[in-house]
Amino acid sequence: CHTSGMLTPNGKEYAQKIPREELTHLILKLLQAWKEPLSHFNQHIEHHQELPDDSLSKAKQISNMVHELKTGVEKSMGIISNSLNGMASSEGTALSISNEANMMSDSDFIHCFRRDSNKVQSYLKILKCRIMPKNSC
């Protein structure tokens, strides 16, 4: 997976120990890492005539959801997207991550996306519980 080099906590227990701001930045980094690869993936599958229209629609929907989620996290936590640039080691790293994602097979790409989306979902649940602990956490 192109995001394998990102340091992410293994397991819920470790994620719960990370400060809120750090966890938020981690979510944003994961979402940002998928922005361009999802765009390329959408372009790639649009050229496959054998795919049903609902598959194409679902791929675009996922890409839009990732963008909306990233925007929502940024707004709700008072973080502007420029803060992400400060956390990235370099733009060259982002480019190499993107190129690696573009070279994956479709099944590997989907596997990696599912893995990372599960991480984001778990991290968001942890943040939600910190912000609103009464919501059956």
C-alpha positions as CSV (number, residue, x, y, z in Angstrom):
1,C,0.0,0.0,0.0
2,H,1.3,3.5,-0.8
3,T,0.5,4.6,2.7
4,S,2.4,1.8,4.4
5,G,5.2,4.2,5.2
6,M,3.0,6.4,7.3
7,L,3.3,5.8,11.0
8,T,-0.1,4.9,12.2
9,P,-1.0,3.3,15.6
10,N,-1.6,-0.5,15.6
11,G,-4.8,-1.1,17.4
12,K,-7.4,1.0,19.2
13,E,-5.5,1.1,22.4
14,Y,-2.5,2.9,20.8
15,A,-4.7,5.2,18.9
16,Q,-6.5,6.3,22.1
17,K,-3.2,7.4,23.6
18,I,-2.5,9.9,20.7
19,P,-3.4,13.5,21.5
20,R,-6.5,14.8,19.7
21,E,-4.6,17.2,17.5
22,E,-2.1,14.6,16.4
23,L,-4.9,12.1,15.6
24,T,-6.7,14.7,13.6
25,H,-3.5,15.4,11.6
26,L,-3.1,11.7,11.0
27,I,-6.6,11.5,9.7
28,L,-6.0,14.4,7.4
29,K,-2.7,12.9,6.1
30,L,-4.4,9.6,5.3
31,L,-7.2,11.4,3.5
32,Q,-4.8,13.6,1.6
33,A,-2.7,10.6,0.6
34,W,-5.8,9.1,-1.1
35,K,-7.0,12.3,-2.9
36,E,-4.9,12.0,-6.1
37,P,-4.8,8.2,-6.3
38,L,-8.6,8.1,-6.1
39,S,-8.8,10.6,-8.9
40,H,-6.5,8.5,-11.1
41,F,-8.4,5.4,-10.2
42,N,-11.6,7.1,-11.3
43,Q,-10.1,8.1,-14.6
44,H,-8.7,4.6,-15.0
45,I,-12.0,2.8,-14.5
46,E,-13.9,5.3,-16.7
47,H,-12.0,3.8,-19.6
48,H,-13.2,0.2,-18.8
49,Q,-16.3,-0.2,-21.0
50,E,-17.1,-3.5,-19.4
51,L,-17.8,-2.0,-16.0
52,P,-21.4,-1.3,-15.1
53,D,-22.5,2.3,-14.7
54,D,-23.3,1.7,-11.0
55,S,-19.6,0.7,-10.4
56,L,-18.4,3.9,-12.0
57,S,-21.0,5.9,-10.0
58,K,-19.9,4.3,-6.8
59,A,-16.2,5.0,-7.4
60,K,-17.0,8.7,-8.0
61,Q,-19.2,8.7,-4.9
62,I,-16.3,7.3,-2.8
63,S,-13.9,10.0,-4.2
64,N,-16.4,12.7,-3.3
65,M,-17.0,11.3,0.2
66,V,-13.2,11.3,0.9
67,H,-13.0,15.0,-0.3
68,E,-16.1,16.0,1.8
69,L,-14.7,14.1,4.9
70,K,-11.4,15.8,4.6
71,T,-13.1,19.2,4.3
72,G,-15.3,18.4,7.3
73,V,-12.5,17.3,9.5
74,E,-10.5,20.4,8.6
75,K,-13.4,22.7,9.4
76,S,-14.6,21.0,12.6
77,M,-11.2,20.9,14.1
78,G,-10.2,24.4,13.0
79,I,-7.3,23.2,10.9
80,I,-6.5,24.7,7.5
81,S,-5.2,22.5,4.7
82,N,-1.9,24.4,4.8
83,S,-1.1,22.7,8.1
84,L,-0.8,19.4,6.2
85,N,2.1,20.8,4.1
86,G,4.1,21.5,7.3
87,M,3.6,17.9,8.4
88,A,4.7,16.3,5.2
89,S,8.4,15.6,4.9
90,S,8.5,16.9,1.4
91,E,6.4,17.2,-1.8
92,G,8.6,14.6,-3.4
93,T,7.4,12.1,-0.9
94,A,3.8,12.8,-1.7
95,L,4.6,12.4,-5.4
96,S,6.3,9.0,-4.9
97,I,3.3,7.8,-2.8
98,S,1.0,8.9,-5.5
99,N,3.0,7.1,-8.2
100,E,3.2,3.9,-6.1
101,A,-0.6,4.0,-5.8
102,N,-1.1,4.4,-9.5
103,M,1.0,1.3,-10.2
104,M,-1.1,-1.0,-8.0
105,S,-3.5,-3.5,-9.4
106,D,-7.2,-2.6,-9.0
107,S,-7.7,-5.3,-6.3
108,D,-4.6,-4.2,-4.3
109,F,-5.7,-0.6,-4.6
110,I,-9.2,-1.4,-3.3
111,H,-7.7,-3.5,-0.5
112,C,-5.4,-0.7,0.6
113,F,-8.2,1.9,0.4
114,R,-10.4,-0.3,2.6
115,R,-7.6,-0.8,5.1
116,D,-7.0,3.0,5.3
117,S,-10.7,3.9,5.4
118,N,-11.2,1.5,8.3
119,K,-8.3,3.3,10.1
120,V,-9.9,6.7,9.4
121,Q,-13.3,5.4,10.6
122,S,-11.7,4.1,13.9
123,Y,-9.8,7.3,14.5
124,L,-12.9,9.4,13.9
125,K,-14.8,7.2,16.5
126,I,-12.1,7.8,19.0
127,L,-12.2,11.6,18.4
128,K,-16.0,11.6,18.6
129,C,-15.8,9.8,22.0
130,R,-13.3,12.4,23.2
131,I,-15.5,15.2,22.1
132,M,-18.9,13.7,23.1
133,P,-18.2,11.0,25.7
134,K,-21.9,10.4,26.4
135,N,-22.5,8.9,23.0
136,S,-22.1,5.2,24.1
137,C,-18.4,5.1,23.8
